[in-house]
Amino acid sequence: MRDAVVRVRGGMLGGAGVVTLLWAAQVRPSARPDALFATAAHLTGLLAGYGVLVLLFLMARVPAVEHGVGADRLARWHAFGGRYVLLLCFGHGLFALLGYAVHEGVDVVSAVRELLGYPALAAAAAGTVLLAAVGVTSARVVRRRVSHETWRGVHLLVYLAAALAFGHQLAGPDLAAAAWFWALAHTVVAVLLVWYRAVVPVRQALRHALRVADVRVEGPGWSPS
């Protein structure tokens, strides 16, 4: 198991390194405030997009990964990484907003209104709000107060958030040269999710024809079947 943990952790860190290299290959050094904000927005946006993919991959239930690393450890990595992905998303939005405001010479409120006029940016903003909702309901103090069904339903919004942000990521500055890499990464993770989170469970349920034979109340709030 230790070897699998090292390989998966190394793969995640290596992927972050590749994303950073993509950013470094496209960056244009400049001391202008708007350029500095735009550069920071580009880096945080790339890392946030990659982070979302990693979070989805960790919960894709890929047998080789889940059995090698352990479901509990993957869940802990998922929860830990989610906090940093949210910070990267917020940082990306803030840097992009400030960069636009400085470049156009407008106030922040006007910048927000103008940026949300772009469909891809509006979709990405909506995706960030959904991610924030997932993060809030996953906080320990909130998690204790909501039902598992509510928490799970809100958590499923991660998929919608990733889909909303995808178009914005492809439209990012100077990302056209690496669009194939980004699209391929999203496609691979999407296929793994659909296969191992939907197709495989349904196929196994149909094969074994599992049915609930009886439900017995063993205690308050506990009814194992």
C-alpha positions in Angstrom: 0.0 0.0 0.0 2.8 2.4 0.8 4.1 2.2 -2.8 0.7 3.0 -4.2 0.4 6.0 -1.8 3.8 7.3 -2.9 2.9 6.8 -6.6 -0.5 8.5 -6.4 0.8 11.4 -4.3 3.8 11.8 -6.6 1.5 11.8 -9.6 -0.7 14.5 -8.2 2.3 16.7 -7.3 3.8 16.0 -10.7 0.6 17.1 -12.4 0.7 20.3 -10.5 4.3 20.8 -11.7 3.3 20.3 -15.3 0.5 22.8 -14.9 2.9 25.3 -13.4 5.3 24.7 -16.3 2.4 25.4 -18.8 1.9 28.7 -17.0 5.6 29.5 -16.9 5.9 28.9 -20.7 3.2 31.4 -21.4 4.0 34.1 -18.9 5.2 37.4 -20.2 7.2 39.3 -17.5 5.9 42.8 -16.8 5.9 45.2 -13.9 2.6 46.8 -14.8 0.0 46.2 -12.0 -2.7 44.9 -14.4 -0.2 42.4 -15.9 0.9 41.2 -12.5 -2.7 40.7 -11.4 -3.4 38.9 -14.7 -0.4 36.6 -14.3 -1.4 35.7 -10.8 -5.0 35.1 -12.0 -3.7 32.8 -14.8 -1.6 30.7 -12.4 -4.2 30.3 -9.7 -6.9 29.6 -12.3 -4.8 26.8 -13.9 -4.0 25.3 -10.5 -7.7 25.6 -9.4 -8.8 23.8 -12.5 -6.3 21.0 -12.0 -7.2 20.8 -8.3 -10.9 20.2 -9.2 -9.8 17.4 -11.5 -7.7 15.8 -8.8 -10.6 16.0 -6.3 -12.9 14.3 -8.8 -10.3 11.6 -9.6 -9.8 10.8 -5.9 -13.5 10.0 -5.6 -13.8 8.2 -8.9 -13.4 4.8 -7.1 -10.8 3.5 -9.6 -10.1 0.0 -8.2 -6.3 0.2 -8.6 -6.2 3.5 -6.7 -8.9 2.8 -4.1 -7.4 -0.6 -3.2 -3.8 0.5 -3.3 -4.2 3.7 -1.3 -7.4 3.0 0.7 -10.8 4.7 0.6 -10.3 6.4 3.9 -7.0 8.0 2.9 -8.5 9.1 -0.4 -11.4 10.7 1.4 -9.0 12.6 3.7 -7.0 13.8 0.8 -10.2 14.9 -1.0 -11.4 16.9 2.1 -7.9 18.4 2.7 -7.4 19.4 -0.9 -10.9 20.8 -1.3 -10.0 23.7 1.1 -7.0 24.7 -1.1 -8.9 24.4 -4.3 -11.5 26.8 -2.9 -8.8 29.3 -1.9 -7.3 29.0 -5.4 -10.7 29.6 -7.0 -11.3 32.7 -4.9 -7.8 33.9 -5.5 -8.2 33.5 -9.2 -11.4 35.5 -9.2 -10.0 38.3 -7.1 -6.8 38.6 -9.1 -8.7 38.6 -12.4 -11.2 41.2 -11.1 -8.4 43.5 -9.9 -6.4 43.1 -13.1 -9.5 43.9 -15.2 -10.4 46.9 -13.1 -6.8 48.3 -13.2 -6.5 47.7 -17.0 -9.8 49.3 -17.8 -9.6 52.0 -15.3 -12.9 51.3 -13.7 -14.1 50.6 -10.1 -14.5 47.1 -8.8 -18.3 47.1 -8.9 -18.2 48.1 -12.6 -15.6 45.5 -13.3 -17.8 42.8 -11.7 -20.8 43.9 -13.8 -18.8 44.0 -17.0 -17.0 40.6 -16.4 -20.3 38.8 -15.7 -21.5 40.0 -19.1 -19.2 37.4 -20.6 -21.1 34.0 -20.7 -18.0 31.9 -19.9 -17.1 34.1 -17.0 -20.6 34.1 -15.7 -20.7 30.3 -15.9 -17.3 30.0 -14.1 -18.6 32.4 -11.4 -21.6 30.2 -10.9 -19.4 27.1 -10.7 -17.3 28.8 -8.0 -20.5 29.6 -6.0 -21.5 25.9 -6.2 -18.0 24.9 -5.0 -18.3 27.3 -2.1 -21.7 25.7 -1.2 -20.1 22.3 -1.2 -17.3 23.6 1.0 -19.6 25.2 3.5 -21.8 22.1 3.9 -18.6 20.0 4.3 -17.3 22.1 7.2 -17.4 20.1 10.4 -19.7 22.4 12.2 -22.2 22.5 9.4 -21.8 18.8 8.5 -23.2 17.8 11.9 -26.3 19.9 11.4 -27.4 18.6 8.0 -28.6 15.2 7.0 -26.5 12.8 5.0 -28.9 13.1 2.1 -28.7 16.9 2.0 -24.9 16.8 2.3 -24.6 14.3 -0.5 -27.0 16.2 -2.8 -25.1 19.4 -2.4 -21.8 17.5 -2.9 -23.0 16.3 -6.3 -22.9 19.9 -7.4 -19.2 19.5 -7.8 -19.8 17.8 -11.2 -21.9 20.8 -12.4 -19.4 23.2 -11.1 -16.6 21.5 -13.0 -18.7 21.5 -16.2 -19.5 25.2 -15.8 -15.9 26.1 -15.4 -14.6 24.0 -18.3 -15.5 26.5 -21.1 -13.9 29.3 -19.2 -10.7 27.3 -18.7 -10.4 26.7 -22.5 -10.9 30.4 -23.1 -8.2 31.4 -20.7 -5.3 33.6 -21.9 -2.8 31.9 -24.2 -4.2 28.5 -23.3 -5.0 27.5 -26.9 -1.7 25.8 -27.3 -2.4 23.5 -24.4 -6.1 23.1 -24.9 -5.7 19.5 -26.1 -4.0 18.6 -22.9 -6.7 20.3 -20.8 -9.5 18.7 -22.7 -7.8 15.2 -22.6 -7.4 15.5 -18.8 -11.1 16.4 -18.4 -12.2 13.6 -20.7 -10.1 11.0 -18.9 -11.5 12.0 -15.5 -15.1 12.2 -16.8 -14.8 8.7 -18.3 -13.5 7.3 -15.1 -16.3 8.9 -13.1 -19.0 7.7 -15.4 -17.6 4.2 -15.6 -16.8 3.5 -11.9 -19.4 5.7 -10.2 -22.4 4.8 -12.5 -21.8 2.0 -15.0 -20.0 -0.5 -12.7 -22.4 -0.2 -9.7 -25.5 -0.5 -11.9 -24.0 -3.5 -13.8 -23.2 -5.2 -10.5 -26.6 -4.5 -9.0 -28.3 -6.0 -12.1 -25.9 -9.0 -12.1 -26.5 -9.9 -8.5 -30.1 -8.8 -8.4 -29.8 -7.4 -4.9 -33.0 -6.6 -3.1 -33.9 -5.3 0.4 -35.6 -8.3 2.1 -36.3 -6.7 5.4 -35.7 -3.6 7.4 -35.5 -3.8 11.2 -35.2 -0.9 13.6 -32.2 -1.7 15.9 -32.1 1.7 17.6 -32.9 5.4 17.3 -31.9 6.5 13.8 -30.3 3.1 12.9 -32.2 0.8 10.6 -29.8 -1.6 8.9 -31.2 -3.7 6.1 
